[in-house]
Amino acid sequence: MANLTITVDDELLRKARIRAAERGTSVNAVLREHLEAWSGAQDERRRAIDRFLEAARRSRASSGGRKWTRDELHERR
């Protein structure tokens, strides 16, 4: 496991330590959990974009390459 060094204001770290202690954890654990969640969110967003692009490609292929006009797309029946 790698170590990470960050620089924060002394008062901010003091408050973070108090809050972490109140929750029975450490600042280190809180930051690790946040980084894990944040990294996973980025991965999930990328997968969602990839799924969307793939669906768009399949849709375009199944339409025979047809392109609609703006009026056709917004036509009400």
Order of alpha helices (4+ residues) and beta strands (2+ residues): alpha-alpha-alpha
